[in-house]
Amino acid sequence: MTFDQLKSYHSDRVDALCPGHPEIEHEGIEVTTGPLGQGIANAVGLAMATKNLAATYNRPGFDVVNNHTWCMIGDACLQEGVGLEAISLAGHFRLNNLTVIYDNNQITCDGSVDLTNTENVNAKMRACGWNVIDVTDGCFDIEGIVTALEQARASTDKPTFINVKTVIGLHSSVAGTATAHGAAFGAKSIVDMKTAYGFDPEEHFVIGDTVRRFFQGLPERGEQWVQEWDQLVKDYSAQYPELGAEFQSRVRGELPANWQEKIPASFPDKPTATRAASGLVFNPIAKDVNYFMVGTADLSPSVNMIWPGKVDFQHVSGSQYCYTETLTDDISIARPPYKLRHQRQLYRPLYSLWCARACHGRRLKRSGSILPQHHHPSNLHLLHVLPIRRSRSAHGRPPTPPDHPRRHT
């Protein structure tokens, strides 16, 4: 990205790389988040993928996957149903590796947010299982913002929601109004703002020495972290050759060489429902290739996305109570979060999710790699759920846990 390209932000230049809502066609953009609600849905999906990869590949002394997902959203993002579904799931899954930073300026294109929404956002987030941190002066309290980010990173059991109170169009002639939402401030307003902060109003696209000094060490620091991580993966692969080779293959976006052999060679001659045809293709692949995450909206048998050994993504502390006639007794809980150790099982999942591109109706769609790699189908990850150990009742079904209504299938 060149400095000249930065000048193309929100312009009509045909070569612009800085549109208002960037999409994945631009290098360095991992996901498209223009449609409201997509950003938080993507963030939840990436945090889930991180948790599963960590549980699958990390070993003592080798945290090859430990990244944190940061997501910035606005007022309207929190009003989208698709976003709220993702938020609810993040709290349910206890994704402590996820932080959402809410730019709370209380302004929409139409005017004040309270024209249509007066809910207690913090209370809603807490009800969904999130930590909530308030920053009352998001315009100038840099220390408060940094402290909130550090607290969020240190969370051990919940995702974190940072509610940052801001003023849109700060110190412009339209500060705090809907006019500042998308319209240009105007030449006079820009001059007044620059003058108020001690800038030369005749200079444009200038980065001062103070700012340059603050950021000048970042490239070297980032490169050092990359080298340290590369060395960690190298040492990890030396101690765990098979895991290391598989992990690096997934980072490169590679599918197993024989994945196409999993696709059936023939299909029914009679008319076949789309959902049934989909199951015929994907079930054999997903059974043996753990790069996939499927979404069924709690309808696995109906949408034909179920196979022997299929498990769901869930936090290790979950006590889900979901069963069918085919449930076996040999289901045990795993020690590491987000991964299942089991002997024999075939059961209907409680939740299956297709994650990141968007989530809708309890579906989180395609997920890109959690590492900055190619947009490739192999970057999808099969995520696991943790049911609890249980025994059958006299009627052949597991007993209902205390203070929990019986769920029937």
C-alpha positions as CSV (number, residue, x, y, z in Angstrom):
1,M,0.0,0.0,0.0
2,T,1.6,3.3,-1.1
3,F,0.9,6.7,0.4
4,D,-0.6,7.7,-3.0
5,Q,-3.1,4.9,-2.7
6,L,-4.1,6.1,0.8
7,K,-5.3,9.3,-0.9
8,S,-7.7,7.2,-2.9
9,Y,-9.9,6.4,0.1
10,H,-13.6,6.6,-0.7
11,S,-12.8,8.1,-4.1
12,D,-14.0,7.3,-7.6
13,R,-10.5,6.4,-8.9
14,V,-10.7,3.2,-10.9
15,D,-7.3,2.0,-9.4
16,A,-8.4,2.7,-5.8
17,L,-7.4,0.1,-3.3
18,C,-9.1,2.0,-0.4
19,P,-12.8,1.7,-0.9
20,G,-15.1,2.6,2.0
21,H,-16.0,-1.1,2.4
22,P,-13.0,-3.2,1.2
23,E,-13.6,-6.7,-0.2
24,I,-11.5,-9.8,-0.5
25,E,-10.4,-9.0,-4.0
26,H,-7.8,-6.6,-2.5
27,E,-4.6,-8.1,-1.3
28,G,-4.4,-8.2,2.5
29,I,-8.2,-8.2,2.9
30,E,-9.1,-11.5,4.4
31,V,-12.9,-11.2,4.5
32,T,-15.6,-9.0,3.1
33,T,-17.4,-7.2,5.9
34,G,-19.4,-4.4,4.2
35,P,-22.8,-5.8,4.9
36,L,-23.7,-5.0,8.5
37,G,-23.4,-8.0,10.9
38,Q,-20.8,-9.7,8.7
39,G,-17.8,-8.4,10.7
40,I,-18.8,-9.8,14.0
41,A,-19.9,-13.1,12.4
42,N,-16.5,-13.4,10.8
43,A,-14.8,-12.6,14.0
44,V,-16.7,-15.3,15.9
45,G,-15.8,-17.8,13.2
46,L,-12.1,-16.9,13.3
47,A,-12.0,-17.2,17.1
48,M,-13.7,-20.6,16.9
49,A,-11.2,-21.8,14.3
50,T,-8.4,-20.6,16.5
51,K,-9.7,-22.5,19.5
52,N,-10.1,-25.7,17.6
53,L,-6.7,-25.5,15.9
54,A,-5.0,-24.8,19.3
55,A,-6.8,-27.8,20.8
56,T,-5.8,-29.9,17.9
57,Y,-2.1,-29.0,17.4
58,N,-0.7,-27.2,20.5
59,R,1.4,-29.3,22.8
60,P,3.2,-28.4,26.1
61,G,5.7,-25.8,25.4
62,F,4.5,-25.4,21.8
63,D,1.6,-22.9,21.5
64,V,1.8,-22.7,17.7
65,V,-1.7,-21.3,17.7
66,N,-2.5,-18.6,20.3
67,N,-3.7,-15.6,18.4
68,H,-6.4,-13.2,19.6
69,T,-9.3,-11.9,17.3
70,W,-10.1,-8.2,17.5
71,C,-13.2,-6.8,16.0
72,M,-14.4,-3.2,15.7
73,I,-18.1,-2.5,15.2
74,G,-20.6,0.4,15.3
75,D,-24.1,1.0,16.4
76,A,-25.8,-0.5,13.4
77,C,-23.8,-3.7,13.6
78,L,-25.4,-4.4,17.0
79,Q,-28.9,-4.1,15.6
80,E,-28.4,-6.8,12.9
81,G,-29.9,-10.2,13.7
82,V,-27.1,-12.0,12.0
83,G,-24.6,-10.2,14.4
84,L,-26.6,-11.0,17.5
85,E,-26.7,-14.7,16.7
86,A,-23.0,-14.7,16.4
87,I,-22.6,-12.7,19.6
88,S,-24.8,-15.2,21.5
89,L,-22.8,-18.2,20.2
90,A,-19.5,-16.5,21.2
91,G,-20.7,-16.1,24.7
92,H,-22.0,-19.7,24.8
93,F,-18.7,-21.0,23.5
94,R,-16.8,-18.8,26.0
95,L,-14.4,-17.5,23.3
96,N,-12.0,-15.6,25.6
97,N,-9.8,-15.1,22.5
98,L,-12.3,-12.6,21.0
99,T,-12.6,-8.9,21.8
100,V,-15.2,-6.6,20.2
101,I,-14.5,-2.8,20.4
102,Y,-17.8,-0.9,20.0
103,D,-17.4,2.7,18.6
104,N,-20.4,4.0,20.5
105,N,-21.2,7.4,19.0
106,Q,-25.0,6.9,19.0
107,I,-25.4,8.3,15.5
108,T,-26.9,6.6,12.4
109,C,-27.5,8.0,8.9
110,D,-31.0,9.0,10.0
111,G,-30.0,10.7,13.2
112,S,-29.7,9.6,16.8
113,V,-29.7,5.8,17.6
114,D,-32.6,6.3,20.0
115,L,-34.9,6.9,17.1
116,T,-35.2,3.1,16.8
117,N,-33.1,1.6,19.6
118,T,-33.0,2.4,23.3
119,E,-31.9,-1.0,24.7
120,N,-29.2,-1.5,27.3
121,V,-26.4,-2.8,25.1
122,N,-24.1,-3.6,28.0
123,A,-26.8,-5.6,29.8
124,K,-27.5,-7.6,26.6
125,M,-23.9,-8.4,26.1
126,R,-23.6,-9.6,29.7
127,A,-26.7,-11.7,29.3
128,C,-25.0,-13.3,26.3
129,G,-22.0,-14.3,28.4
130,W,-19.6,-11.5,27.7
131,N,-17.3,-9.4,29.9
132,V,-18.1,-5.7,29.5
133,I,-15.7,-2.8,29.9
134,D,-16.7,0.8,29.5
135,V,-14.4,3.6,28.2
136,T,-16.3,6.8,28.8
137,D,-14.0,9.1,26.9
138,G,-13.0,7.3,23.7
139,C,-11.9,10.5,22.0
140,F,-9.0,11.3,24.3
141,D,-8.5,8.6,27.0
142,I,-5.8,6.6,25.2
143,E,-4.6,5.1,28.5
144,G,-8.1,3.9,29.3
145,I,-8.4,2.3,25.9
146,V,-5.1,0.5,26.2
147,T,-6.0,-0.7,29.7
148,A,-9.3,-2.1,28.4
149,L,-7.5,-3.9,25.6
150,E,-5.0,-5.5,28.0
151,Q,-7.9,-6.6,30.3
152,A,-9.6,-8.1,27.3
153,R,-6.6,-10.1,26.3
154,A,-6.2,-11.4,29.8
155,S,-9.7,-12.8,30.0
156,T,-9.8,-16.5,30.8
157,D,-13.4,-17.5,30.5
158,K,-15.4,-15.1,28.3
159,P,-15.2,-12.9,25.2
160,T,-14.9,-9.2,25.9
161,F,-17.1,-6.3,24.8
162,I,-15.4,-2.8,25.1
163,N,-18.0,0.0,25.0
164,V,-16.1,3.1,23.8
165,K,-18.1,6.3,24.0
166,T,-17.0,8.6,21.1
167,V,-18.2,11.8,19.3
168,I,-18.6,11.4,15.5
169,G,-17.0,14.3,13.6
170,L,-15.2,15.5,16.7
171,H,-14.6,19.3,16.6
172,S,-16.1,19.7,13.2
173,S,-19.0,21.9,12.5
174,V,-21.3,18.9,12.3
175,A,-19.9,17.0,15.4
176,G,-22.3,14.6,17.0
177,T,-24.8,14.7,14.1
178,A,-26.0,12.4,11.3
179,T,-24.4,14.8,8.8
180,A,-20.9,13.6,10.0
181,H,-21.8,10.0,9.3
182,G,-20.9,9.9,5.6
183,A,-20.7,13.3,4.1
184,A,-17.6,15.4,3.6
185,F,-17.0,18.0,6.3
186,G,-16.2,20.8,3.8
187,A,-13.1,22.9,3.3
188,K,-13.9,25.5,6.0
189,S,-14.6,22.8,8.7
190,I,-11.3,21.0,7.8
191,V,-9.4,24.3,8.2
192,D,-11.0,25.0,11.6
193,M,-10.2,21.5,12.8
194,K,-6.6,21.6,11.7
195,T,-6.1,25.0,13.3
196,A,-7.6,23.9,16.6
197,Y,-5.1,21.0,16.8
198,G,-2.1,23.1,15.7
199,F,-1.7,21.7,12.2
200,D,-1.0,23.8,9.1
201,P,-4.3,24.1,7.3
202,E,-2.5,24.5,4.0
203,E,-0.8,21.1,4.2
204,H,-2.5,18.0,3.1
205,F,-1.8,14.3,3.5
206,V,1.1,15.0,5.9
207,I,2.4,12.6,8.5
208,G,4.3,14.5,11.2
209,D,7.6,13.4,12.7
210,T,6.0,12.6,16.1
211,V,3.7,10.0,14.4
212,R,6.5,8.6,12.3
213,R,8.8,8.1,15.4
214,F,5.9,6.3,17.2
215,F,5.4,3.8,14.4
216,Q,8.9,3.5,12.9
217,G,9.9,0.4,14.9
218,L,6.8,-1.6,14.1
219,P,8.0,-3.4,10.9
220,E,11.1,-4.7,12.6
221,R,9.1,-5.7,15.7
222,G,6.6,-7.6,13.5
223,E,9.3,-9.3,11.5
224,Q,11.0,-10.4,14.7
225,W,7.7,-12.0,15.9
226,V,7.3,-13.8,12.6
227,Q,10.8,-15.2,12.9
228,E,10.2,-16.4,16.4
229,W,7.0,-18.1,15.4
230,D,8.7,-19.7,12.4
231,Q,11.3,-21.1,14.7
232,L,8.7,-22.3,17.2
233,V,6.9,-24.2,14.3
234,K,10.3,-25.6,13.2
235,D,11.1,-26.9,16.7
236,Y,7.5,-28.2,17.1
237,S,7.8,-30.1,13.8
238,A,11.0,-31.7,14.9
239,Q,9.5,-33.0,18.1
240,Y,6.1,-33.9,16.5
241,P,6.8,-34.6,12.8
242,E,3.4,-35.9,11.8
243,L,1.5,-33.1,13.5
244,G,3.9,-30.5,12.3
245,A,3.6,-31.6,8.7
246,E,-0.2,-31.6,8.9
247,F,-0.3,-28.2,10.6
248,Q,2.0,-26.6,8.0
249,S,0.0,-28.1,5.2
250,R,-3.1,-26.5,6.6
251,V,-1.4,-23.2,7.0
252,R,-0.4,-23.4,3.3
253,G,-4.0,-24.0,2.3
254,E,-3.5,-27.5,1.0
255,L,-6.0,-30.3,0.9
256,P,-5.0,-34.0,1.3
257,A,-3.8,-35.3,-2.0
258,N,-6.6,-38.0,-2.1
259,W,-9.6,-35.8,-1.1
260,Q,-11.2,-36.2,-4.5
261,E,-11.3,-39.9,-4.1
262,K,-13.8,-39.4,-1.3
263,I,-16.4,-38.2,-3.7
264,P,-18.7,-41.0,-4.8
265,A,-18.2,-42.2,-8.4
266,S,-21.9,-42.6,-9.0
267,F,-25.1,-41.0,-7.9
268,P,-28.8,-42.0,-7.8
269,D,-30.6,-42.1,-11.2
270,K,-33.8,-40.9,-9.6
271,P,-34.5,-37.3,-8.8
272,T,-32.6,-36.3,-5.6
273,A,-33.2,-33.4,-3.3
274,T,-30.4,-30.9,-3.2
275,R,-29.8,-31.4,0.5
276,A,-29.5,-35.2,-0.1
277,A,-27.1,-34.7,-3.0
278,S,-25.0,-32.4,-0.9
279,G,-24.8,-35.0,1.8
280,L,-23.7,-37.7,-0.6
281,V,-20.8,-35.5,-1.7
282,F,-19.7,-33.9,1.6
283,N,-20.2,-36.6,4.2
284,P,-17.5,-38.9,2.9
285,I,-15.1,-36.0,2.6
286,A,-15.8,-34.5,6.0
287,K,-15.6,-38.0,7.6
288,D,-11.9,-38.3,6.7
289,V,-10.7,-34.7,6.1
290,N,-10.8,-32.6,9.3
291,Y,-10.5,-29.3,7.4
292,F,-14.3,-28.8,7.3
293,M,-16.8,-27.2,9.5
294,V,-20.4,-27.8,8.6
295,G,-23.5,-25.9,9.5
296,T,-26.9,-27.5,9.9
297,A,-29.1,-25.1,12.1
298,D,-29.7,-28.0,14.5
299,L,-31.1,-30.1,11.6
300,S,-28.3,-32.5,10.8
301,P,-30.4,-35.5,9.9
302,S,-32.8,-33.4,7.9
303,V,-30.1,-31.7,5.8
304,N,-28.1,-34.9,5.5
305,M,-25.0,-33.6,7.1
306,I,-24.2,-36.4,9.6
307,W,-21.7,-39.3,9.6
308,P,-20.3,-41.8,12.0
309,G,-17.9,-40.0,14.4
310,K,-19.2,-36.6,13.8
311,V,-18.9,-34.3,16.8
312,D,-19.7,-30.6,17.5
313,F,-17.8,-27.6,18.6
314,Q,-18.2,-26.8,22.3
315,H,-16.4,-25.6,25.3
316,V,-15.0,-28.3,27.6
317,S,-17.3,-27.2,30.4
318,G,-20.5,-27.6,28.3
319,S,-23.2,-30.0,29.7
320,Q,-25.2,-30.3,26.5
321,Y,-28.1,-32.8,26.7
322,C,-28.8,-34.0,23.2
323,Y,-29.5,-37.6,22.2
324,T,-31.1,-39.9,19.6
325,E,-31.8,-43.6,19.6
326,T,-28.3,-44.2,18.2
327,L,-26.5,-42.5,21.1
328,T,-23.9,-44.8,22.7
329,D,-22.7,-44.9,26.3
330,D,-19.1,-44.6,25.4
331,I,-18.8,-40.8,25.2
332,S,-16.3,-39.2,27.5
333,I,-15.3,-35.6,28.0
334,A,-11.9,-34.3,26.8
335,R,-9.5,-32.4,29.0
336,P,-8.4,-29.7,26.5
337,P,-11.2,-27.2,25.6
338,Y,-12.8,-27.4,22.2
339,K,-11.7,-30.9,21.4
340,L,-13.4,-34.3,22.0
341,R,-11.7,-37.6,22.9
342,H,-14.2,-40.4,22.3
343,Q,-14.4,-44.1,21.6
344,R,-17.6,-44.9,19.8
345,Q,-20.4,-42.5,18.9
346,L,-23.1,-41.6,16.4
347,Y,-25.5,-38.9,17.6
348,R,-27.3,-35.9,16.5
349,P,-25.2,-32.7,17.2
350,L,-26.5,-29.9,19.3
351,Y,-24.9,-27.2,17.2
352,S,-23.0,-27.4,13.9
353,L,-21.8,-24.2,12.4
354,W,-20.4,-23.1,9.1
355,C,-18.3,-20.1,10.1
356,A,-17.0,-17.0,9.1
357,R,-18.3,-15.5,5.8
358,A,-21.6,-14.8,7.5
359,C,-23.8,-16.4,10.1
360,H,-27.5,-16.6,9.5
361,G,-30.2,-18.7,11.2
362,R,-27.6,-20.2,13.5
363,R,-25.3,-20.9,10.6
364,L,-21.8,-19.4,10.4
365,K,-20.7,-19.8,6.9
366,R,-17.3,-20.3,5.2
367,S,-14.2,-19.7,7.3
368,G,-10.9,-18.6,6.0
369,S,-7.7,-19.6,7.6
370,I,-7.0,-18.0,10.9
371,L,-3.5,-17.3,9.6
372,P,-3.1,-14.8,6.7
373,Q,-3.0,-17.3,3.9
374,H,-5.0,-18.1,0.7
375,H,-8.7,-18.0,0.3
376,H,-9.0,-21.7,-0.3
377,P,-11.5,-24.4,0.7
378,S,-8.8,-26.2,2.6
379,N,-8.8,-23.4,5.1
380,L,-12.1,-24.6,6.6
381,H,-11.7,-26.3,9.9
382,L,-13.8,-29.1,11.4
383,L,-14.6,-28.1,14.9
384,H,-15.7,-30.3,17.8
385,V,-18.2,-30.3,20.6
386,L,-17.9,-31.8,24.0
387,P,-20.9,-33.8,25.3
388,I,-20.7,-35.2,28.9
389,R,-20.4,-38.8,30.0
390,R,-23.8,-40.2,30.7
391,S,-25.7,-43.4,31.3
392,R,-29.0,-44.6,30.0
393,S,-32.2,-44.6,32.0
394,A,-34.5,-47.6,32.3
395,H,-36.3,-46.4,29.1
396,G,-33.0,-46.4,27.1
397,R,-32.6,-42.7,27.2
398,P,-30.1,-40.7,29.3
399,P,-31.6,-39.4,32.5
400,T,-32.6,-35.7,32.6
401,P,-30.0,-33.6,34.5
402,P,-31.2,-31.8,37.6
403,D,-33.1,-28.5,37.0
404,H,-33.0,-29.0,33.3
405,P,-36.0,-29.7,31.1
406,R,-36.0,-32.9,29.1
407,R,-35.2,-32.4,25.5
408,H,-36.8,-34.7,23.0
409,T,-35.7,-35.5,19.5
